[in-house]
Amino acid sequence: MIVHLDGDFETVDYIENRSVLIYDNVDNEEYPLHWHNAIEIVMPLTNGYTVICDGKTYELHERDILIVPAGTLHSMKAQSGRRLIMLFDNRSISSNPALYDLYSVLKSPVMFGREYDEELRTSLGNLIKEIYTLYSNFDVLSEVYIYIKLLTLLARIKENQISAVKYDDEKYMEKFGSIIKYIEQNYMYNITLDDLAKMAGYSKYHFSRIFKKYSRTTFISFLNHRRIKAAEMLLLDENISVTEAAMQVGFSSLTTFNRVFREIKGCTPTEFRKLYKLTNVTGD
């Protein structure tokens, strides 16, 4: 199937005046590590197929679909069986600014296996078969229709990616809401980032990123602001000492409480209390 190989670079041997090449492939052989300037789509029709892209192995079963971006180093190990292998000139899409969002789908290999939504997988498979039918009965407009089908295929993949991101956002927002509620109810205790990450089911690093994304601040900053807000109310009561206020809102060190209070309010707890008292006297 590989006709012109110079080192590991393959020159795709398109038929004259075409920028699409499709193999109905039954070769029981291995194809060495190579790359080319074509977008490649592989779909086994009978039995499986193994493709290694940039060191990662993709085990394809019947009707699985793998899209290999142009410029990706890859090799193939074929079992006995049949598969469609399609090559599309990359320039037809990458050179068009209007198609940038669709082209972004091809930043890395994309595989649609059995774990994917069956409706999406069937839809993509049908488009690939329609492309093959157009190629097999080639006429003056076939390539135009083929690229329309290819763009439709990429658009459906993009829609699926957007939908997946939206689902993740909703899932994160639900968890984030429960975390905020937990902080509101427990800020006076020794809450740590590790505790909350474990509660949410994420690593400390991942949880920290999610928390900052949805709260626009770090966990420790959010917690400190909540504690200082509670401390303000306590400091209005002259029967509660500054130390007691600090301990009641979760600070184990008076020094830390004073420092954090000044950072957030611009004055010490004692100055805040005096200022409030002075304001009340003036108001009277």
C-alpha positions as CSV (number, residue, x, y, z in Angstrom):
1,M,0.0,0.0,0.0
2,I,2.9,2.4,0.7
3,V,4.3,3.2,-2.7
4,H,6.8,6.0,-2.3
5,L,8.7,6.1,1.0
6,D,11.8,8.3,1.5
7,G,13.1,7.5,5.0
8,D,10.0,7.7,7.1
9,F,8.2,10.2,4.8
10,E,5.5,8.8,2.5
11,T,4.5,10.7,-0.7
12,V,0.9,9.8,-1.2
13,D,0.3,8.6,-4.7
14,Y,-3.0,10.3,-5.6
15,I,-4.7,9.6,-8.9
16,E,-4.2,12.5,-11.3
17,N,-6.4,15.6,-10.5
18,R,-7.6,14.1,-7.3
19,S,-6.8,14.8,-3.7
20,V,-8.4,11.7,-2.2
21,L,-7.1,8.2,-2.1
22,I,-9.0,5.2,-0.7
23,Y,-7.9,1.6,-0.2
24,D,-10.3,-1.3,0.3
25,N,-7.5,-3.0,2.0
26,V,-7.1,-6.8,2.7
27,D,-3.3,-6.9,3.0
28,N,-2.0,-9.1,5.8
29,E,1.2,-7.2,6.4
30,E,2.8,-4.6,8.5
31,Y,3.5,-1.0,7.4
32,P,6.6,0.6,8.9
33,L,6.8,3.8,10.9
34,H,6.0,6.7,8.5
35,W,4.2,10.0,8.1
36,H,2.6,12.0,5.3
37,N,0.8,15.2,4.6
38,A,-2.6,13.5,4.4
39,I,-5.4,13.1,6.9
40,E,-5.9,9.3,7.3
41,I,-9.0,7.6,8.4
42,V,-9.0,3.8,9.2
43,M,-12.1,1.7,9.7
44,P,-11.9,-2.1,9.9
45,L,-14.8,-3.9,8.3
46,T,-13.8,-7.4,9.3
47,N,-11.4,-8.4,12.1
48,G,-9.2,-5.9,13.9
49,Y,-6.3,-3.6,13.1
50,T,-3.5,-2.2,15.2
51,V,-2.2,1.3,14.6
52,I,0.6,2.9,16.6
53,C,0.6,6.7,16.5
54,D,3.4,8.7,18.2
55,G,4.2,5.7,20.4
56,K,0.5,5.1,21.5
57,T,-1.1,1.9,20.4
58,Y,-4.7,1.9,19.1
59,E,-6.4,-1.5,18.9
60,L,-9.3,-1.2,16.4
61,H,-12.2,-3.7,16.3
62,E,-14.7,-4.0,13.5
63,R,-16.5,-0.6,12.8
64,D,-14.1,1.3,15.1
65,I,-12.8,4.5,13.5
66,L,-9.4,6.1,13.9
67,I,-8.5,9.5,12.4
68,V,-4.7,10.2,12.1
69,P,-3.8,13.8,11.6
70,A,-1.4,14.8,8.9
71,G,2.2,14.8,10.0
72,T,1.7,12.1,12.6
73,L,4.3,9.3,12.8
74,H,2.5,6.0,12.7
75,S,2.8,2.3,11.8
76,M,0.3,-0.4,11.2
77,K,0.0,-4.1,12.0
78,A,-2.6,-5.9,10.0
79,Q,-4.5,-9.1,10.9
80,S,-6.2,-11.0,8.1
81,G,-9.4,-9.1,7.4
82,R,-10.7,-6.1,5.5
83,R,-10.5,-2.4,6.3
84,L,-11.1,1.0,4.6
85,I,-8.1,3.3,4.6
86,M,-8.7,6.8,3.4
87,L,-6.2,9.6,2.7
88,F,-7.3,13.2,2.2
89,D,-5.0,16.0,1.1
90,N,-4.5,18.0,4.3
91,R,-4.2,21.4,2.4
92,S,-7.8,21.2,1.3
93,I,-8.9,21.9,4.9
94,S,-5.9,23.4,6.7
95,S,-5.5,26.3,4.2
96,N,-9.1,27.5,4.7
97,P,-9.4,30.0,7.7
98,A,-13.1,29.4,7.8
99,L,-12.5,25.7,8.7
100,Y,-10.1,26.4,11.5
101,D,-12.5,25.2,14.2
102,L,-13.1,22.0,12.4
103,Y,-9.4,21.5,11.7
104,S,-8.7,21.8,15.4
105,V,-10.4,18.4,15.8
106,L,-7.2,17.0,14.2
107,K,-4.6,18.1,16.7
108,S,-4.0,14.5,17.8
109,P,-5.3,11.1,16.8
110,V,-9.0,10.5,17.5
111,M,-10.5,7.0,17.9
112,F,-14.1,6.1,18.1
113,G,-14.4,2.7,19.7
114,R,-17.1,0.6,21.4
115,E,-17.1,2.9,24.5
116,Y,-18.5,5.8,22.4
117,D,-22.1,6.5,21.8
118,E,-23.4,4.0,19.3
119,E,-25.5,6.6,17.4
120,L,-22.4,8.8,16.8
121,R,-20.2,5.8,15.9
122,T,-22.9,4.5,13.4
123,S,-23.3,8.0,11.9
124,L,-19.5,8.4,11.4
125,G,-19.3,4.9,9.9
126,N,-22.2,5.6,7.5
127,L,-20.4,8.8,6.3
128,I,-17.2,6.8,5.7
129,K,-19.1,4.2,3.7
130,E,-20.9,7.0,1.7
131,I,-17.4,8.5,0.9
132,Y,-16.2,5.1,-0.3
133,T,-19.3,4.7,-2.6
134,L,-18.7,8.2,-4.1
135,Y,-15.0,7.3,-4.6
136,S,-15.9,3.9,-6.2
137,N,-18.2,5.6,-8.7
138,F,-16.1,8.6,-9.4
139,D,-17.3,11.4,-11.7
140,V,-16.7,15.1,-12.2
141,L,-18.5,16.1,-8.9
142,S,-17.5,13.1,-6.7
143,E,-14.6,14.8,-5.0
144,V,-16.7,17.9,-4.1
145,Y,-19.3,15.6,-2.5
146,I,-16.5,13.6,-0.8
147,Y,-15.2,16.7,0.9
148,I,-18.7,17.7,1.9
149,K,-19.0,14.3,3.6
150,L,-15.6,14.7,5.2
151,L,-16.4,18.1,6.6
152,T,-19.7,16.8,7.9
153,L,-17.8,14.0,9.6
154,L,-15.4,16.5,11.3
155,A,-18.4,18.7,12.2
156,R,-20.1,15.8,14.0
157,I,-16.9,15.0,15.9
158,K,-16.6,18.7,16.9
159,E,-20.2,18.7,18.1
160,N,-19.5,15.6,20.2
161,Q,-16.4,17.3,21.7
162,I,-18.4,20.5,22.6
163,S,-21.2,18.4,24.1
164,A,-18.7,16.4,26.2
165,V,-17.1,19.7,27.5
166,K,-20.6,21.0,28.4
167,Y,-21.4,17.8,30.2
168,D,-18.1,18.0,32.1
169,D,-18.9,21.6,33.0
170,E,-22.3,20.7,34.4
171,K,-20.7,17.8,36.3
172,Y,-18.0,20.1,37.8
173,M,-20.5,22.8,38.6
174,E,-22.6,20.3,40.6
175,K,-19.6,19.1,42.6
176,F,-18.3,22.7,43.0
177,G,-21.7,23.7,44.5
178,S,-21.5,20.9,47.0
179,I,-17.9,21.9,47.9
180,I,-18.9,25.5,48.5
181,K,-21.8,24.4,50.7
182,Y,-19.4,22.2,52.7
183,I,-17.0,25.2,53.2
184,E,-19.9,27.4,54.3
185,Q,-20.9,24.9,56.9
186,N,-17.4,23.9,58.1
187,Y,-15.1,27.0,57.5
188,M,-14.5,27.1,61.3
189,Y,-12.8,23.7,61.3
190,N,-9.4,22.7,59.9
191,I,-10.4,22.2,56.2
192,T,-7.5,21.3,53.8
193,L,-7.2,21.2,50.1
194,D,-6.4,17.5,50.3
195,D,-9.7,16.8,52.2
196,L,-11.8,18.6,49.6
197,A,-10.0,17.0,46.7
198,K,-10.6,13.6,48.2
199,M,-14.3,14.5,48.8
200,A,-14.7,15.5,45.1
201,G,-12.8,12.5,43.9
202,Y,-10.0,14.3,42.1
203,S,-6.3,14.7,42.6
204,K,-5.1,17.7,44.6
205,Y,-3.7,19.3,41.5
206,H,-6.8,18.7,39.4
207,F,-9.1,19.9,42.1
208,S,-7.1,23.0,42.6
209,R,-7.4,23.9,38.9
210,I,-11.2,23.3,38.9
211,F,-11.7,25.3,42.1
212,K,-9.8,28.3,40.7
213,K,-11.7,28.0,37.3
214,Y,-15.2,28.2,39.0
215,S,-14.4,30.5,42.0
216,R,-12.0,32.8,40.2
217,T,-9.7,32.5,43.2
218,T,-7.6,29.9,45.1
219,F,-9.0,27.6,47.7
220,I,-7.0,29.2,50.6
221,S,-8.0,32.7,49.5
222,F,-11.7,31.7,49.3
223,L,-11.5,30.1,52.7
224,N,-9.8,33.1,54.3
225,H,-12.3,35.5,52.9
226,R,-15.2,33.4,54.3
227,R,-13.5,33.2,57.7
228,I,-12.8,37.0,57.8
229,K,-16.4,37.7,56.9
230,A,-17.5,35.6,59.9
231,A,-14.9,37.3,62.1
232,E,-16.2,40.7,61.3
233,M,-19.6,39.8,62.8
234,L,-18.0,38.4,65.9
235,L,-15.8,41.5,66.4
236,L,-18.9,43.7,66.6
237,D,-19.6,42.0,70.0
238,E,-17.3,43.6,72.6
239,N,-17.7,40.6,74.8
240,I,-15.8,38.5,72.4
241,S,-12.0,39.0,72.4
242,V,-10.0,39.2,69.2
243,T,-8.3,35.8,70.1
244,E,-11.7,34.2,70.6
245,A,-13.0,35.5,67.3
246,A,-9.9,34.1,65.6
247,M,-10.4,30.7,67.1
248,Q,-14.1,30.6,66.4
249,V,-13.7,31.2,62.7
250,G,-10.9,28.6,62.2
251,F,-7.6,30.3,62.8
252,S,-5.3,28.5,65.1
253,S,-2.8,31.4,65.3
254,L,-3.6,34.9,66.3
255,T,-0.6,36.2,64.3
256,T,-2.0,34.5,61.1
257,F,-5.5,35.9,61.9
258,N,-4.1,39.5,62.2
259,R,-2.1,39.2,59.0
260,V,-4.9,37.8,56.9
261,F,-7.4,40.2,58.4
262,R,-5.2,43.2,57.4
263,E,-4.6,41.8,53.9
264,I,-8.3,41.5,53.3
265,K,-9.7,44.5,55.2
266,G,-6.8,46.9,55.2
267,C,-6.7,47.1,59.0
268,T,-6.1,44.9,62.0
269,P,-9.0,43.3,63.9
270,T,-8.5,45.7,66.8
271,E,-8.5,48.7,64.4
272,F,-11.7,47.4,62.8
273,R,-13.4,47.1,66.1
274,K,-12.4,50.7,67.1
275,L,-13.5,52.0,63.7
276,Y,-16.9,50.4,64.1
277,K,-17.3,51.7,67.6
278,L,-16.3,55.2,66.4
279,T,-18.7,55.1,63.5
280,N,-21.6,54.1,65.9
281,V,-20.7,56.9,68.3
282,T,-20.6,59.4,65.5
283,G,-23.9,58.1,64.2
284,D,-25.5,58.5,67.6
